[in-house]
Amino acid sequence: MKPMSSPDPMPVPMVATFPHPGRQLEQAYRELDLALNGTDEQRKALGTLRTLPRPWDPDSLARVQLRRELWDWLEAFTIWLNTEYVWDVVGVVPYCWPQHPHLVRELAVLADQRRRAALALGSDALEEWHRYALPAFIDRMRQRVKNHCDDGHQQWPVKGRHSHHLSEPATTARAQAFAQDVAAHQTRPAASQESAGPWLRVVDGQTIDSGTGEIVDC
């Protein structure tokens, strides 16, 4: 009797696909591309360019749905990053990354740079991401987080010092230092102007005294 063969295992891809941003994030990226490479008419239609949403900077996302898409994308990106690039535990992005503002901001930049590298027509950008952006991010993450959250998210270690920074005595001392600095510089411009003498500049080949407007023979 011929033995029964085991069924073929389900095919598994060697690498997982990089997660794509949502529709509104993609629209934000299209607008940014037009701001950089579009015609004058296209840039004018975008309105004030400095207010365009920039997905790598969460502060710039004012629309609720846009922020929701960013968090969903960063969640998918973090899972993808831990799966595809992390082997040793020291490089794992902690599950509590949303409770670490520094990780939220850095992951937004890292995801944006990885997305742009994938769109490049050559491998140089992706090589730079592998060589510089990713290792630098992991080094900074481990330096800041250390092992505080290995057994569960821990409270902010510097909370006590930060509270002291915001206390009334410390705030008052800094305000006094600012005021003293401003007061010390209030009389400096007049004194420096007297000691510096006339300010000369050349206009059409002639040396002009900027204080009097007279032509000076040099």
C-alpha positions as CSV (number, residue, x, y, z in Angstrom):
1,M,0.0,0.0,0.0
2,K,1.5,3.4,-1.1
3,P,2.0,5.8,1.8
4,M,0.0,9.0,1.8
5,S,2.1,12.0,1.1
6,S,1.8,15.0,3.4
7,P,0.1,18.0,1.8
8,D,2.4,20.8,0.5
9,P,2.9,23.6,3.0
10,M,1.3,26.9,2.3
11,P,3.7,29.2,0.5
12,V,5.2,31.9,2.6
13,P,6.9,35.0,1.1
14,M,10.5,35.6,2.1
15,V,9.8,39.2,2.9
16,A,6.7,41.1,3.9
17,T,5.4,44.1,1.9
18,F,6.1,47.5,3.2
19,P,2.8,49.0,4.5
20,H,1.3,51.8,2.4
21,P,-0.2,55.0,3.9
22,G,-4.0,55.5,3.8
23,R,-5.8,57.5,1.1
24,Q,-5.6,60.9,2.9
25,L,-1.9,60.5,3.7
26,E,-1.3,59.6,0.1
27,Q,-3.1,62.7,-1.0
28,A,-1.0,64.8,1.4
29,Y,2.1,63.3,-0.2
30,R,0.7,64.1,-3.7
31,E,0.2,67.7,-2.6
32,L,3.7,67.9,-1.3
33,D,5.1,66.6,-4.5
34,L,3.2,69.2,-6.4
35,A,4.6,71.9,-4.1
36,L,8.1,70.7,-5.0
37,N,7.7,69.8,-8.7
38,G,4.4,71.2,-9.9
39,T,3.7,74.2,-12.1
40,D,3.2,77.6,-10.7
41,E,-0.6,77.2,-11.3
42,Q,-0.6,73.9,-9.4
43,R,1.4,75.4,-6.5
44,K,-1.0,78.4,-6.4
45,A,-4.0,76.0,-6.2
46,L,-2.5,74.4,-3.1
47,G,-2.8,77.6,-1.1
48,T,-0.3,78.5,1.6
49,L,2.5,75.9,1.2
50,R,3.8,76.2,4.7
51,T,0.5,74.9,6.1
52,L,0.5,71.7,4.0
53,P,0.3,68.5,6.1
54,R,3.7,66.8,6.4
55,P,3.2,63.2,7.5
56,W,6.8,63.0,9.0
57,D,5.8,65.8,11.4
58,P,2.7,64.9,13.4
59,D,2.3,68.5,14.6
60,S,1.4,69.5,11.0
61,L,-1.6,67.2,10.8
62,A,-4.6,69.1,12.0
63,R,-7.4,67.0,10.4
64,V,-8.6,64.3,12.6
65,Q,-8.9,61.6,9.9
66,L,-5.3,62.4,8.7
67,R,-3.9,61.9,12.2
68,R,-5.9,58.6,12.5
69,E,-4.4,57.4,9.3
70,L,-0.9,58.4,10.5
71,W,-1.3,56.4,13.7
72,D,-2.6,53.4,11.7
73,W,0.3,53.6,9.3
74,L,2.9,53.9,12.1
75,E,1.4,50.9,13.8
76,A,1.6,48.8,10.7
77,F,5.1,50.2,10.0
78,T,6.4,49.3,13.5
79,I,5.1,45.8,13.2
80,W,6.7,45.5,9.8
81,L,9.9,46.9,11.1
82,N,10.2,44.6,14.1
83,T,9.4,41.6,11.8
84,E,11.6,42.4,8.9
85,Y,14.7,44.1,10.5
86,V,15.0,43.1,14.1
87,W,16.6,39.9,15.2
88,D,18.0,40.7,18.6
89,V,15.8,41.9,21.4
90,V,17.8,45.1,21.8
91,G,16.5,46.4,18.5
92,V,12.8,45.8,19.1
93,V,10.5,48.9,19.1
94,P,8.6,48.5,22.3
95,Y,4.9,47.8,22.1
96,C,4.3,51.0,24.2
97,W,5.8,53.3,21.5
98,P,2.7,55.5,21.4
99,Q,3.4,56.4,25.0
100,H,6.9,57.6,24.1
101,P,6.7,61.0,22.3
102,H,10.3,60.7,21.1
103,L,9.5,57.4,19.4
104,V,6.3,58.7,17.8
105,R,8.2,61.5,16.2
106,E,11.2,59.4,15.1
107,L,9.1,56.6,13.7
108,A,7.1,59.1,11.6
109,V,10.4,60.3,10.1
110,L,11.8,56.8,9.7
111,A,8.6,55.6,7.9
112,D,8.6,58.6,5.6
113,Q,12.2,58.1,4.6
114,R,11.6,54.4,4.0
115,R,8.6,55.2,1.8
116,R,10.6,57.7,-0.2
117,A,13.5,55.3,-0.6
118,A,11.1,52.7,-2.1
119,L,9.9,55.2,-4.7
120,A,13.4,56.1,-5.9
121,L,14.5,54.8,-9.3
122,G,17.8,53.6,-7.9
123,S,19.0,51.7,-4.8
124,D,21.1,54.5,-3.3
125,A,18.3,55.9,-1.1
126,L,17.4,52.5,0.3
127,E,21.1,51.7,1.0
128,E,21.4,55.0,2.9
129,W,18.3,54.1,4.9
130,H,19.8,50.7,5.7
131,R,23.2,52.1,6.5
132,Y,22.4,55.3,8.3
133,A,18.7,56.0,9.1
134,L,17.7,52.7,10.6
135,P,20.9,52.0,12.7
136,A,20.9,55.5,14.0
137,F,17.2,55.2,15.0
138,I,17.9,52.0,16.9
139,D,20.9,53.4,18.7
140,R,18.9,56.5,19.8
141,M,16.0,54.3,20.9
142,R,18.1,52.0,23.0
143,Q,19.9,55.0,24.5
144,R,16.7,56.7,25.6
145,V,14.5,53.7,26.4
146,K,17.2,51.4,27.7
147,N,15.5,48.5,29.5
148,H,12.8,50.5,31.3
149,C,9.9,49.0,29.3
150,D,11.2,45.4,29.0
151,D,8.7,44.1,31.5
152,G,5.9,46.5,30.7
153,H,5.6,50.3,30.1
154,Q,7.2,52.3,32.9
155,Q,6.4,55.8,33.9
156,W,8.6,58.7,32.7
157,P,11.9,58.3,34.6
158,V,12.6,62.1,34.6
159,K,9.1,63.1,35.7
160,G,10.4,64.3,39.0
161,R,13.1,66.5,37.5
162,H,10.6,67.8,34.9
163,S,8.2,68.8,37.7
164,H,11.0,70.6,39.4
165,H,11.8,72.4,36.1
166,L,8.2,73.7,36.0
167,S,8.0,74.6,39.7
168,E,7.5,78.3,40.7
169,P,11.0,78.9,42.1
170,A,12.8,77.5,39.1
171,T,10.4,79.3,36.7
172,T,11.0,82.6,38.5
173,A,14.8,82.2,38.5
174,R,14.8,81.6,34.7
175,A,12.5,84.6,34.2
176,Q,14.9,86.8,36.2
177,A,17.8,85.6,34.2
178,F,16.0,86.4,30.9
179,A,15.1,89.9,32.2
180,Q,18.6,90.6,33.3
181,D,20.0,89.6,30.0
182,V,17.6,91.9,28.1
183,A,18.4,94.8,30.4
184,A,22.1,94.3,29.9
185,H,21.7,94.6,26.2
186,Q,19.3,97.6,26.1
187,T,22.2,100.1,26.3
188,R,24.7,98.1,24.3
189,P,23.7,99.2,20.7
190,A,24.2,102.9,21.5
191,A,27.5,102.4,23.2
192,S,28.8,100.2,20.4
193,Q,27.7,102.6,17.7
194,E,29.6,105.5,19.4
195,S,32.8,103.4,19.7
196,A,32.6,101.9,16.2
197,G,32.6,105.3,14.4
198,P,31.0,105.9,11.0
199,W,29.7,103.0,9.0
200,L,31.1,103.2,5.4
201,R,29.8,101.4,2.4
202,V,30.6,101.5,-1.3
203,V,27.8,102.6,-3.7
204,D,28.5,102.9,-7.5
205,G,32.2,103.1,-6.8
206,Q,31.9,105.9,-4.2
207,T,32.3,105.5,-0.4
208,I,29.3,106.7,1.5
209,D,29.0,107.5,5.2
210,S,25.8,105.6,6.2
211,G,25.2,107.9,9.1
212,T,25.3,111.2,7.2
213,G,24.9,110.2,3.6
214,E,28.0,112.1,2.6
215,I,30.6,110.9,0.1
216,V,33.9,110.2,1.9
217,D,37.2,110.6,0.2
218,C,39.3,107.5,1.1
